[in-house]
Amino acid sequence: MTPTQIPSEHAPATVGIVHLGLGAFHRAHQAVYLERNLTRHGGGPWGIASANIRSNRHLVELMRERDQRYHVAEYADSETLTLREITAIRETYYAGPGGEDLEALLTRMSEPDVRIVTLTVTEKGYHLDPADGRLLLDAEPIRHDIASPTQPQTAPGMLVEALARRFTADTAAFTVLCCDNMPDNGKRTRRAVIELAGQRDPALAAWIADAVTFPSSMVDRIVPAMSETDFERLRALDVDDPAAVTCEAFSQWVIEDDFPKGRPDWEHDGVQMVADVAPFESMKLRMLNGSHSLLAYLGVLAGIETVADAICRAEFVGLLHRYMRDEAAPTLNMPKGTDLDAYADSLLARFANDSLHHRLQQIAMDGSQKLPQRWLTGARKQLDAGGEIGCTALGVAAWIRYTAGRDLADAHHPVDDPMAETFAALHAEHDKPESLIAAFLSLDAIFPRALAEDACFRNAVLDAYHTLNGSGVTAALAALDDPTR
Ligand code: CS2
């Protein structure tokens, strides 16, 4: 294969954006859009200073050693690869536990040239109740940030401290752009920041409410964690880059256009700037991410390793077709002209990209934070409208079974979730499916009461659990077609 190579050739940019969450997704998504912007302008004021605030000091060191240059390898399929060199990230910081750069990061965030702060800290990084989006004032890291606001550990805490410094110095506010897979992600971030600021100083909270905008955004690109095989494939093409990222060729970014302090002219770089992101956000969360989570829990239980491996099996393709068509699409209210069938087909084609080694275990992580927006809001709407919920109920049953930490052949898998201890305790306490399912559905941080108490939903989850546990994944999928159920 001969990749198309796109070197970075613009002048060094100055920093206008601070980003929290220097993970693979940020480097393969936002940084690529900014790279395009800087290339069009030959440089400019929208370079990025990017920080890891929880873990991975090593990546920050690697980026610095390489003068913040790295490659993004975009695979359209196994024959078509574009290799981009990226220099849009100008500075990197490590402000996680023991992080020596916290003060430098906060200073950067307080500078007048910084007009936007973007975030990819994952759902759990906001410390919100997954079911209703309230800030968890009792969560240990939030309690820490309330007690020591000038030494924050969380993303909301860092935003509040940086905004407090700007407020005191009479520096204009920045715009906060959340790029995590949450519904109303701008509104949720706003609420978290204002609630936390209110604990510190009501005048600060009032200023933030007035001066800071929090546009919502929908982000989309499949960016699996890098594996040794990915690095080897790149080395075979003479790209020896330990900071490289591999992803699919597809990329989408839809942003609510509310940047009173200015923004890059992103609309010329392939970004959709819109008045209302909500329909796009719901579509992506329920269709793409909802399908991903179905594959993740059922696939891991069946001993399957990657998304592409699952998609090789007709029964999984059938499941996703059915879920998207009968359970996700009917809950969406899209602008005229949106073709949800075509969208569903495009998702299946993307999932089948076997150049990406996208591990189901990676997607299965943090289910407690993901289920509400991916499945449960849709299921509630379906029940209200008398619609289908069979695939969703099977997904919930598979997730509950998954949280036991053993697949159907009794092989162990880690359960990586902020609520993992609670799940382990529930499995230890309940050996009858009836009481286990009832106990899980009563977790009100995840399941809205109206859904948990809906007999149709409870029975569907319990039935699916019985079939899954007793007869396996194939039987549980076949049962979806049984009209007597
Ligand atoms: C995935 C997402 O890990 C997950 O939960 O569903 O990271 C997914 O790959 C992205 O949202 C695609 O844009």
Residues whose N, C-alpha, C, O or C-beta is under 5 A from the ligand:
A	BS01	CS2	V219 D220 R221 I222 V223 N289 H292 Q362 I363
